[in-house]
């Protein structure tokens, strides 16, 4: 069994480190750019998503309604162990709305209702939730009460209501991360390790993946809403 804990201030370091480890471990499941370990860019994107979540957690502040919120599922027998988490962004100007940024459950504890419980807890605070995901994740979120609304680049937009919120959310700006010294160092290391040709191939594979995802998102939208052009 598990206990849910809602945080609006940064989590203790021991819990934060487990959340960040899950982000890294389940990168291919939760990343907007779901590269596989076979792609040399995998490590770079792993770092970026980990640092993005780190910044969200670091900036959590109960005094700022629009800052990220974290829900943890903790092991009843050992509350120091994180079984799953949901990181969501409350809307700045819609008191009912939020955007689910990341959701993950430890592989050993999946199919025990943790993801559903995390989402229900979030909806208890912000009853109108939206999220963006790859088409492959749509059945999972539909089973959790979400429905398809639109395609947005390589992702589709889902909501637990049949319309979008007009509210805004404060998303993390990734440009400073990609331009950071650490990312440049990782890229230089990968370039030295794999060579220019392999890195060029990796970038083309990434771009091809995103093109495929965009096509799949549009195809799913046309399948579900054939009268919309």
Secondary structure as GFF3:
##gff-version 3
##sequence-region A 1 229
A	DSSP	beta_strand	2	7	.	.	.	ID=ss1
A	DSSP	alpha_helix	13	25	.	.	.	ID=ss2
A	DSSP	alpha_helix	27	30	.	.	.	ID=ss3
A	DSSP	alpha_helix	42	58	.	.	.	ID=ss4
A	DSSP	beta_strand	68	75	.	.	.	ID=ss5
A	DSSP	beta_strand	82	90	.	.	.	ID=ss6
A	DSSP	beta_strand	97	105	.	.	.	ID=ss7
A	DSSP	three_ten_helix	107	109	.	.	.	ID=ss8
A	DSSP	alpha_helix	114	125	.	.	.	ID=ss9
A	DSSP	beta_strand	128	133	.	.	.	ID=ss10
A	DSSP	three_ten_helix	135	137	.	.	.	ID=ss11
A	DSSP	alpha_helix	138	143	.	.	.	ID=ss12
A	DSSP	beta_strand	147	152	.	.	.	ID=ss13
A	DSSP	beta_strand	155	159	.	.	.	ID=ss14
A	DSSP	alpha_helix	175	178	.	.	.	ID=ss15
A	DSSP	alpha_helix	181	194	.	.	.	ID=ss16
A	DSSP	alpha_helix	196	224	.	.	.	ID=ss17
###
